[in-house]
Structures are given as C-alpha cells and as structure tokens.
Amino acid sequence: MFLREVTRKNKDGSEVAYLQLVESVWNPETKSPRPKILHSFGRV
C-alpha cells in the first residue's frame, strides 16, 4: 500500500492535487500489477 498524489489542471491553468490510498494487485491475465484505489482522501 502507498499514498498517491494525482494532479489535474483547471481551465484557468491552476493545478489541483488529490490524495489516494492505493494497493498494488496482481492481474494474472496481463501478468502485471494493477493499482486498486482503497480510499480517496480528497483535495490536498
């Protein structure tokens, strides 16, 4: 598990960041890890 900060840009050019608790889950079909969001904490 780890914390991930995701950012996006608004139309006026300002950036907004969001904090998420993420877990890596193994996907046997693609044979690669996939992130699974456990909780979204909202804006930073």
N, C-alpha and C positions, 0 to 999 in steps of 0.2 A: 504494500500500500504506500501511496505517496500523495503529496499535495501537488496540484497542477494549477497554474495561473494561465487563464485564457484571456487574450485581449482582442478587442474589436474596435474599429474606427466608426465614429458617428459621421453624419453628413458634413458637419462643420469642421471636421478634422481632428476633434478631440478623441482621445482613447479611453475606453472603459475596460477595466480588468475584473474578471470573475475568478473565484477560488473554488476548486473542486477536490473532493477526496476520491482518488482513483485506485483501482486494483487491476493488476495485470492478470488476465485469464487466458489460459492456453486454448487455442482453437485447433482441434485435431484435423479438421477438414483442410485448412490452409497451412497447418503446421507452423503457426506463428502466434505470438501473444497478441491479445486484443485488450484495449483498455475498457474497463467497466466502471462507470461513474456510480459511486456508492452514495454520495451526498453532494449537493451543490450548496455552498455557503452564501452565495450571492456576490454583490459587488465588494471590491476591496476598498 
